[in-house]
Amino acid sequence: VEPHPFGAFFAFWVWKSVAGESEFAMRMLPALLNMLGAAAMYALARRLRLGVLAGLTAAVLWAINPGLIWHSQDVRNYAPWAGLSATALWLLVRAADRNRRIDWVLYAVAELLALYLFFLEAFMLLVHGLYILWLAQRSHGAAADTRWWRFPPLRSFIWVCSACLIFLIPWLYQVYRLAGSGYGGTAEGATLRGLLNFGTEWLLTIPPAGDFPPVLAMLLLPALVGAALLWQWSSRSRAATLAVMMLLLLPLLLVLVSTRLDVFRARYILAVMPAVFLVIAGLTADARYSLLRSIRRLLLPLL
């Protein structure tokens, strides 16, 4: 009935044993773990060199997003997963920058916790690998005498994933048992209208507001993806590239899975929220800096 990783049930059982099983206590765990995402967004934006303003903007957007607040009041694993997934993403970027053992260990722990909270965190693991491969290719272009497959963070990432497979044996066994159980999902299959409505659910609330203009709702996701592509084309920054990877790959993977299972819901790729907020915060910061540069150019001749 609820085919989630047993880590989610175990986490709520431990919390209930400590904090009690009142409604307030049980809702507090998702709220607290989801708030990790706000701190992770600030740290991620700073690590990607978007600046303090972008970091604060991304953190505030996470804290006030109606969809995340809605899930944070629900005694389920979506909000905790979102917070831990964003934390793992920040730790990955930091580990790729520093390539220290302690950073990779912390990333592995956060990613394992996220995987044991929600199966589709595996999508994010693919994004992480793609990001590291992109860094390796970029480093190869910067140093012609370096073979991209010898890129140190890439080798570290492969070692970390190999080590994590040992700890994921129970997780993989549960996936195997679920695949043969006849479970077909409890949502619906992929539809174009449903995909276009994802933008509304991410930016506004879950479930979508019934009075929101349907035409505008369907324009939100294409506008978000278009803004990310424009940002990536103009800045070539790591943040923009990472956002594009997440906004394109995560919905595509969910569509592919939804051809076999009825799991087509925006909350199943809630881990995409860092990309949504990075795009908004990054473009906001770029616009501010562009405005300041324009004002400076106008004032300098007068001074």
Secondary structure, 3 states (H helix, E strand, C coil): CCCCCHHHHHHHHHHHHHHCCCHHHHHHHHHHHHHHHHHHHHHHHHHCCCCHHHHHHHHHHHHHCHHHHHHHCCCCCHHHHHHHHHHHHHHHHHHHHHCCHHHHHHHHHHHHHHHHHCCCHHHHHHHHHHHHHHHHHHHHHHCCCCCHHHCHHHHHHHHHHHHHHHHCHHHHHHHHHHHCCCCCCCCCCCCHHHHHCHHHHHHCCCCCCCCCCHHHHHHHHHHHHHHHHHHHHHHCCHHHHHHHHHHHHHHHHHHHHHCCCCCCCHHHHHHHHHHHHHHHHHHHHHHHHHHHHHHHHHHCCCC
